Amino acid sequence: MDFSRSRMQRRAGYSLRVLFAAIFLIGVLLLPLISAISQAREKARQIECQNNLKQLLLAVHNYYDSNFKRSFPSAMGGTGVGGNENRLNGIVSMSSMMEASSSVFEIFDPTFVHGNRYPDMGPVPWDKDFPPWHRRYSFAICPSAPDPQTGFGPVNYAFCIGDIASEIHSLKTARGMFAPGLYTKFDDCTDGMAHTIAMGEIATANERYAPGQVVTQMPTSLLGDPSQCLKTLGRRQAYYRDGIRLHPQGRGYNWADGAAGPGLFNTILPPNSPNCAVGDNDAVDGLYSAGSFHPDMVNVAFLDGSVRPISDSIDTGDLTHAPPRQGDYEQTPLASPYGVWGAMGSRAGGEEVKF
């Protein structure tokens, strides 16, 4: 009897070992499959993100044609006092070319929306009662990005202002293809449309993830030495260190706002770098990096309509060099000090860009 019980116990123990071994083996075999599925899903999201950028560049070209070939949209503009205070993102002016919906048409001819009277092109972007500013539009969102849940419709695509970091909102001549309050045209791009960035990805807030957040109250010395911004990172790669003061809503939190914080990027620090503002609100000078939730890259769209992934390790030249300022580049071409990345951001720097 004892012998039979002992043999049954040995068999049970053996069966459990076989079961655990089988489960372990299945798990080992499934890991590559799970990884492959995850990679395939991210690849699909990247493709969708690239398609969004292609559609945005098509809208840029259509805007140019519909504007009698006079100019592209301004990166930030609109109506003045009593309207939206010239803070509208240029994407808003192209939105009717991206989506034919009643919510978009409310922007262009709002008059009365939900019982409130609004001017054409809507109120200021931070108006909490204007429905179009709070809606999520698929053309403005990369599927790889989490929802920052700020109460406004987020945006993951921004206009490129080149390698400029000071007087961003009061430039007299654009350094890149786009700038707040300025209107450029094809002829202004002397570096070649296939070599000049028009738009690119920006990340949105996700905890202390550096590409999606903005460090505020940085010293003005930052504008003479961009490498200072990199010192805000902690031991954990791509995350800010503790104690760093961050913007309450981060990058891309409001698709309607065309100021630098929520809606622009410069080609100084490499993609997926930190963002550093000299001040405490959205329309201030600073370093605003292209960013994404894709592994080690961002997508950018060139003026010719092509879209390419750009690696975080792209050549950025000398990051201790001061960025160009107004008066430096208006009369003669000025090459960017920030390598290939900076050269792709300038529209008339005279650099030779090789991919």
VOGU-3710 file (C-alpha; in Angstrom, 3 decimals, decimal comma):
1> mdfsrsrmqr> 0,000/0,000/0,000  2,829/2,401/0,957  4,704/1,334/-2,156  1,694/2,172/-4,382  1,214/5,551/-2,712  4,916/6,383/-3,131  4,804/5,397/-6,780  1,729/7,569/-7,337  3,456/10,509/-5,651  6,521/10,050/-7,865
11> ragyslrvlf> 4,294/9,943/-10,929  2,463/13,092/-9,795  5,759/14,874/-9,174  7,047/13,762/-12,547  3,843/14,934/-14,244  4,098/18,364/-12,609  7,724/18,717/-13,732  6,717/17,782/-17,272  3,832/20,272/-17,149  6,047/23,103/-15,874
21> aaifligvll> 8,693/22,276/-18,460  6,066/22,324/-21,201  4,697/25,674/-20,002  8,223/27,107/-19,865  8,993/25,807/-23,355  5,757/27,253/-24,747  6,570/30,593/-23,118  10,054/30,616/-24,633  8,604/29,796/-28,048  5,912/32,483/-27,723
31> lplisaisqa> 8,284/35,305/-26,756  9,634/35,845/-30,293  6,080/35,653/-31,637  4,830/38,261/-29,153  7,811/40,469/-29,968  7,172/40,073/-33,702  3,490/40,973/-33,255  4,440/44,049/-31,207  6,961/45,140/-33,833  4,436/44,579/-36,625
41> rekarqiecq> 1,861/46,715/-34,809  4,375/49,514/-34,265  5,395/49,302/-37,922  1,739/49,692/-38,911  1,440/52,717/-36,605  4,565/54,238/-38,138  3,115/53,813/-41,627  -0,135/55,468/-40,547  1,865/58,285/-38,977  3,841/58,762/-42,194
51> nnlkqlllav> 0,602/58,831/-44,176  -0,722/61,587/-41,903  2,364/63,665/-42,659  1,974/63,057/-46,389  -1,620/64,256/-46,192  -0,565/67,339/-44,240  2,047/68,213/-46,865  -0,540/67,686/-49,579  -2,739/70,160/-47,693  0,198/72,607/-47,536
61> hnyydsnfkr> 0,535/72,403/-51,326  -3,231/72,689/-51,834  -3,312/75,742/-49,577  -0,582/77,302/-51,709  -2,536/76,626/-54,903  -5,827/77,868/-53,463  -4,046/81,014/-52,257  -3,197/81,944/-55,871  0,337/80,588/-55,345  1,166/83,536/-53,106
71> sfpsamggtg> 2,198/81,729/-49,934  2,030/78,752/-47,626  0,098/79,099/-44,364  1,828/80,852/-41,519  2,971/78,549/-38,723  1,010/80,773/-36,343  -1,503/83,420/-37,355  -5,213/84,117/-37,574  -7,237/87,102/-36,497  -6,191/89,816/-34,057
81> vggnenrlng> -7,685/91,239/-30,876  -11,305/90,195/-30,513  -10,587/87,041/-32,506  -7,936/84,435/-31,798  -5,103/86,929/-31,142  -3,043/85,531/-34,051  -2,276/82,366/-32,098  -3,835/79,794/-34,427  -1,746/76,840/-35,542  -1,294/76,798/-39,317
91> ivsmssmmea> -2,800/73,303/-39,310  -6,142/74,876/-38,397  -6,155/76,909/-41,609  -5,659/73,663/-43,574  -8,100/71,537/-41,585  -10,938/71,826/-44,100  -8,617/70,194/-46,653  -7,956/67,330/-44,252  -11,431/66,542/-42,986  -14,861/67,452/-44,344
101> sssvfeifdp> -16,895/67,448/-41,148  -19,306/69,816/-39,473  -16,917/70,263/-36,537  -14,222/71,593/-38,879  -16,654/73,867/-40,714  -17,631/75,363/-37,343  -14,142/76,892/-37,251  -14,432/78,737/-40,545  -17,978/80,012/-40,091  -18,827/79,554/-36,407
111> tfvhgnrypd> -21,109/82,575/-35,735  -23,158/80,636/-33,151  -21,844/77,402/-31,679  -23,810/75,844/-28,850  -25,523/79,168/-28,221  -22,295/81,203/-28,053  -21,291/83,770/-30,663  -17,779/83,376/-32,077  -15,794/85,203/-34,776  -14,703/83,569/-38,023
121> mgpvpwdkdf> -11,722/81,238/-37,441  -12,807/80,874/-33,851  -11,659/82,349/-30,546  -8,278/82,078/-28,827  -6,954/78,485/-28,745  -7,290/78,290/-24,960  -11,036/79,022/-25,036  -12,562/76,160/-23,053  -16,047/76,537/-24,526  -15,325/76,322/-28,270
131> ppwhrrysfa> -16,005/72,672/-29,241  -13,583/72,365/-32,216  -10,599/73,097/-29,979  -11,483/70,130/-27,769  -12,094/67,485/-30,414  -9,554/64,854/-31,412  -8,850/64,825/-35,152  -7,227/61,723/-36,621  -5,190/63,768/-39,117  -3,451/65,534/-36,222
141> icpsapdpqt> -2,636/62,470/-34,106  0,032/59,786/-34,445  -1,410/56,403/-33,362  1,791/55,590/-31,447  1,238/58,526/-29,094  -0,819/58,163/-25,894  -3,635/60,620/-25,233  -2,278/63,374/-22,939  -5,863/64,096/-21,763  -5,421/67,840/-21,389
151> gfgpvnyafc> -8,997/68,770/-22,260  -7,952/69,978/-25,721  -7,459/68,075/-28,952  -3,783/66,998/-29,098  -1,444/67,302/-32,073  1,635/65,250/-32,980  2,706/67,185/-36,062  4,362/70,592/-36,159  5,887/73,113/-38,529  9,677/73,366/-38,713
161> igdiaseihs> 11,195/76,791/-37,973  14,794/75,801/-38,754  17,722/76,252/-36,375  16,448/79,455/-34,764  15,875/79,639/-30,987  15,462/83,335/-30,156  12,784/85,851/-31,192  10,816/82,873/-32,490  7,479/84,688/-32,392  8,696/88,011/-33,801
171> lktargmfap> 10,966/87,077/-36,705  11,148/89,412/-39,687  12,612/86,731/-41,972  11,979/83,008/-41,658  15,038/80,816/-41,094  13,124/77,634/-41,904  10,213/77,172/-44,281  7,730/78,290/-41,619  7,594/80,893/-38,867  4,941/82,584/-36,711
181> glytkfddct> 3,332/85,521/-38,496  5,344/85,040/-41,709  4,312/83,651/-45,083  6,783/81,907/-47,374  6,548/80,495/-50,883  8,332/77,887/-52,986  10,841/80,418/-54,328  12,068/81,077/-50,783  13,456/77,546/-50,607  16,840/77,794/-52,333
191> dgmahtiamg> 18,325/74,722/-50,621  16,011/72,410/-52,579  12,559/71,153/-51,670  13,747/67,541/-51,279  16,342/68,679/-48,717  14,260/71,114/-46,659  12,004/69,995/-43,805  8,499/71,432/-43,763  6,863/69,494/-40,917  7,670/66,728/-38,485
201> eiatanerya> 6,545/64,815/-35,436  6,365/66,096/-31,889  5,584/63,994/-28,831  2,933/64,726/-26,206  3,141/64,575/-22,420  3,624/61,155/-20,849  4,918/61,410/-17,274  8,493/62,820/-17,387  9,235/61,541/-20,904  11,553/64,246/-22,245
211> pgqvvtqmpt> 10,398/64,550/-25,886  6,806/65,159/-24,777  7,461/67,638/-21,987  8,984/71,120/-21,740  11,357/72,359/-19,044  10,356/75,903/-18,079  12,244/78,849/-16,547  15,546/78,007/-18,231  18,186/80,792/-18,165  18,693/82,985/-21,243
221> sllgdpsqcl> 22,222/81,570/-21,533  20,512/78,533/-23,070  20,052/80,577/-26,255  23,837/80,771/-26,622  24,588/77,164/-25,681  21,900/74,602/-26,613  23,838/71,779/-24,938  22,598/73,120/-21,575  19,200/71,613/-22,334  20,678/68,096/-22,436
231> ktlgrrqayy> 21,712/68,460/-18,792  18,054/68,301/-17,732  17,998/64,547/-18,381  18,253/62,085/-15,510  19,891/58,690/-15,242  16,943/57,098/-16,985  17,436/57,652/-20,686  14,969/60,085/-22,324  13,435/61,136/-18,982  13,926/64,360/-17,047
241> rdgirlhpqg> 15,679/64,224/-13,712  13,747/64,868/-10,523  13,306/68,459/-9,426  13,146/69,857/-12,954  10,188/72,206/-13,403  7,950/71,097/-16,278  5,121/72,685/-18,235  1,755/71,575/-16,780  0,511/70,233/-20,131  3,585/69,563/-22,245
251> rgynwadgaa> 4,110/69,545/-25,987  1,317/69,266/-28,553  -1,419/69,545/-25,951  -3,632/71,841/-28,048  -3,894/71,364/-31,804  -5,238/74,904/-32,291  -2,290/76,717/-30,672  0,555/77,639/-33,022  3,020/78,901/-30,409  6,401/77,209/-30,043
261> gpglfntilp> 5,557/75,077/-26,995  2,538/73,234/-28,374  3,097/73,564/-32,109  6,625/74,173/-33,496  10,053/72,536/-33,558  13,578/73,643/-34,374  16,404/71,577/-35,872  19,074/72,070/-33,236  19,033/69,231/-30,707  18,637/65,768/-32,287
271> pnspncavgd> 15,215/64,115/-32,532  13,706/62,883/-29,254  15,768/65,326/-27,195  14,517/67,430/-24,272  12,608/70,692/-24,753  13,683/73,794/-22,844  11,810/77,110/-22,647  13,219/80,465/-21,546  10,080/81,501/-19,714  6,916/80,080/-18,278
281> ndavdglysa> 4,320/79,960/-21,038  3,880/78,618/-24,559  4,988/81,571/-26,703  8,579/81,958/-25,511  12,038/81,336/-26,933  13,838/78,076/-26,425  14,725/74,673/-27,793  11,780/72,672/-29,075  12,751/69,264/-30,394  11,116/66,941/-32,865
291> gsfhpdmvnv> 9,906/63,909/-30,924  7,856/60,743/-31,109  6,968/57,470/-29,423  8,620/55,435/-32,194  11,853/53,665/-31,211  14,913/55,863/-31,859  13,470/57,974/-34,686  10,960/60,551/-35,846  9,200/61,031/-39,158  9,670/64,307/-41,007
301> afldgsvrpi> 8,074/65,637/-44,195  10,096/67,590/-46,721  8,748/70,426/-48,814  8,531/68,207/-51,899  6,010/66,026/-50,042  8,320/63,102/-49,289  8,369/61,637/-45,776  11,449/60,011/-44,234  12,360/58,571/-40,837  15,215/60,441/-39,156
311> sdsidtgdlt> 17,385/58,680/-36,589  18,072/60,112/-33,136  21,771/59,705/-33,969  21,725/62,089/-36,954  24,681/64,483/-37,174  23,913/67,663/-35,185  27,282/69,396/-35,410  28,394/71,555/-32,482  25,629/71,843/-29,877  27,645/74,354/-27,840
321> happrqgdye> 27,510/76,800/-30,764  25,001/79,655/-30,521  22,032/79,408/-32,926  21,661/81,992/-35,711  19,878/85,221/-34,812  17,950/87,768/-36,810  20,371/89,745/-38,940  22,771/86,813/-39,366  21,201/85,169/-42,401  19,005/87,657/-44,266
331> qtplaspygv> 21,544/89,040/-46,754  23,788/86,052/-47,464  23,352/82,288/-46,961  24,473/81,082/-43,540  25,246/77,399/-43,063  23,761/75,819/-39,959  26,226/74,921/-37,185  24,116/71,858/-36,366  25,290/69,410/-38,994  22,941/67,544/-41,296
341> wgamgsragg> 19,954/68,047/-38,980  20,392/71,807/-38,890  20,968/71,955/-42,643  17,705/70,150/-43,329  15,859/72,736/-41,245  17,185/75,845/-42,981  15,562/76,883/-46,263  18,424/78,997/-47,638  21,568/78,074/-45,719  23,491/76,983/-48,796
351> eevkf> 24,423/73,623/-47,243  24,725/70,375/-49,178  22,618/67,637/-47,599  23,333/63,997/-48,406  21,039/61,232/-47,191
//
